Every structure is written in C-alpha cells, then in structure tokens.
Amino acid sequence: MPQNTIPRKIWLFGLSLAVICLSVNILVFEQKTNFLLFLVFAFINLLTFSFLLKYSSDKLQIIQSSSEHNQEAINIIEAENKKSQEHNLALKLKITRYDNLKKLIEELNNSLKLDILIRVLSSTVYSLISGSTGVALFYLLDGQYQKLSLVHSIKDDSNLVVLSKEGDIFDQWVLRHSSQLIIENLKKDFRFDSDSLGAQNTRPVLSLISSPLISNNSLLGLLRLESSKEGFFNQDDLRFLSLVADLGAVALENSLLFQKTQDLAIHDDLTALFTRSYFTERLKDEARRCLRLDQYLSLMMVDIDFFKQYNDKFGHIVGDLVLKKMGILLKEVLAEFNPLLCRFGGEEFLVMLSGIDKKRSLIIAEDLRQKIQAERIVLRRQDTHITVSIGVASMPLDTKDDDELVQKADKAMYAAKAKGRNQVCSI
C-alpha cells in the first residue's frame, strides 16, 4: 500500500467530521442555543482533529521506518545473491578449466614433437584464460647463451606486431627471478621504470601474466598472456597458468631430449654434418621430387687430398680437427645454396644441390675448391693448407637414378685424383 494512502484517508475523515461538527454548531447557534455549547463543540472537534493528525503522523513514521528496514534487507539479500552468482560463475569457470586439464595432459602425452607441444600449450591458456582475446607469447631459452627466443605467438589482431623477439623487460624479470609475474595495471606498477615502457607503444598492453617453464630446476622458457584492458587477469588466472606451465615444462623437457636424440642419430658426431644413412634417404626423396617437377639435382663428392699424411704426421687428434674444419668450410662457403651436407665416410663428403644444373654446379665446385685451398689451418703450431678433389654429377643429364648419381659423382672424384688431385672433374 502507498505510504500516503492512510494519511490522506485520515485527513479526509477529519475534514468531513469538522464540517459536520461545524454544521451542527451553526445549526445550534441559529436556534439560539447557549454560545458556550458552541465553543465546547468546536474545542472537541479541534481535539479530535489533532488526535487524528498525530495518529496519522505516528503511523506514517512507523510505516516509513518499516519500509526502510525492508529495503535494507532487500539490498543485503541482493548483494549476497550477486556475490553468490559471481562465486558460482567463478566456480564454473574453474571447473571448466580443470576439466580441460585432462584433455591437455592427453595431448601432451600423445606427441613428442616440439612445435606441436608449443602450439597446444599456447592455445590452451589463450582460450581458457584469455577467452581467445589479447596476445599469447611462448619463449624458449637458449641455455648456453641465456637468451630468450620467441617461437610462437597468438594474436586476436593480425595487425599487431611483436618486436621483442628476445623478450622485453617483463620477460627478463621472469627470467632473472625464475618466478611468476602478474601486472594488473602497467601504468601503476612500481617495479618497472616508466621510461622503459616506451617500447610498449607499438603494442597496447595494460595487464599481463607470465609463468616460467621450469623442469628439474632448469629454466626452459616462459609462457605469457597479455591484454590491452586494465585488471584483465587475476590471481586465479595466474595459478592456472602456472599449473599449465608446470605440466608443459615436463613435456617440453621430454620433447627437447627426444629432439636431441634424433639430432644425434642423424648427425655425425665429429663434423655435425648429416650421416650417410640419413643423407641417402633424403637424396631418394629429393631425386623423386626433382624428376616429378622436371628440376635439376646435382651432387658433389668431396675428398680431402693426402688426408692419411695428416694422421701420420700429426696424429689422429689433429686429423679430427681437419675433418671438423672441413665441415665448417662446407657450411660457410655453400650457405647461400642451402645444400644438404653429409660425411659420406672417412675423409669423403657429399653435397646435394637442389635446383642447380651441372654447368653451374661445376662453377660452384671450383669456387669451393679454391676457397678451401686458400684457408689457413694451424696444426701443431705449423701453418698449413688442405686441398680437395671434387667430382660432380647431375640429374637428369647424367642419370635419373639416385644410386647411380652417387656412383658417378664418386667416379668423377677419383678421376680428379688420378689427374693429380686438387681439381674438379665430371664424367
């Protein structure tokens, strides 16, 4: 019922009573009744009206007080309901996140490939924590040089550019402290010099969370989420990111060990070039591809001249140094041609050049021979130079078979040796 309904009725009742009494008084007065009786009636009417007015005022105050109390109770209940709804929403979000951990663990266990693990970890935290907004960055740490390297990023805006490929001041902070980092408002965070934030202008960042990837007390990298909104992340977000980072660090370490094992299996221990078996498989695939696309494929067989004399004169340790030097020279001189390099056996090396015909391969081989001859090598404090004999064969001019291609390059190399060594030949 409206607050002023009762008072209005009381006022109307009092006014009506007053009118009636006044009418009676006038009637009595007109009949020449005692004037004193008129005054008594008027006084009684006044008292009645005052009583009714006081009664209505008290009743109104009681109603208003009760209404305020009820409204206060309603406000408390609404606040509690809102808080309960927020709590339920946060709990539902937690349940969703932790339900996805089982799926994440299964995906991490199903693959040892580094690139797949990095993408799975990045996309998981990006969707579950950031809601697929902002930016996710994944850095790996070079343990030898203690440098971060950005290996993967996810952005909701394709026009955003991440310039800090080796990390910024925030990543360096995580690297230095090996600890989690949360920034709710970048402009108000006292830990970082405001002058150092100028680089952030290229990418608007107001809040971020970052967690290191640590396994067996070894820092492998870090996982970072950032937003252009203030206060976008909270402590629950950071805890979940840290949990994912811990799971990811174990999988990442296993992947890196697996990758290292694979690299050792296909690379020669001494020269770091590919092994003969791996090179042979790659040659088969590349030969089929070049024949299918009607492209050239050339092969160079490189042999160090008089290598046995180095072993006899200086010892096998020095001979190993010569082989290592040879591997370095092949990589440096031929780098622009993106070759596939292999230690074929002993002091022999194979070089595969895709998309290069025989004529150009002979020119490249001659340039390689001259640069190797000009290279100064110090052995047992003695300046010396090494020379090589090189045989060249090419597909499809010489053959269309990969095994025969190797044989022809080998024969051409022996022809170069027969002609006096330190030269390039083809047959």
Secondary structure, 3 states (H helix, E strand, C coil): CCCCHHHHHHHHHHHHHHHHHHHHHHHHHHCCCCHHHHHHHHHHHHHHHHHHHHHHHHHHHHHHHHHHHHHHHHHHHHHHHHHHHHHHHHHHHHHHHHHHHHHHHHHHHCCCCHHHHHHHHHHHHHHHCCCCCCEEEEEEEECCCCEEEEEEEEECCCCCCCCCCCCCHHHHHHHHHCCCEEECCHHHCCCCCHHHHHHHHHCCCCEEEEEEEEECCEEEEEEEEEECCCCCCCHHHHHHHHHHHHHHHHHHHHHHHHHHHHHHHHECCCCCCECHHHHHHHHHHHHHHHHHCCCCEEEEEEEECCHHHHHHHHCHHHHHHHHHHHHHHHHHHCHHHCCEEEEEECCEEEEEEECCCHHHHHHHHHHHHHHHHHCCEEECCEEECCCEEEEEEEECCCCCCHHHHHHHHHHHHHHHHHCCCCCEEEC
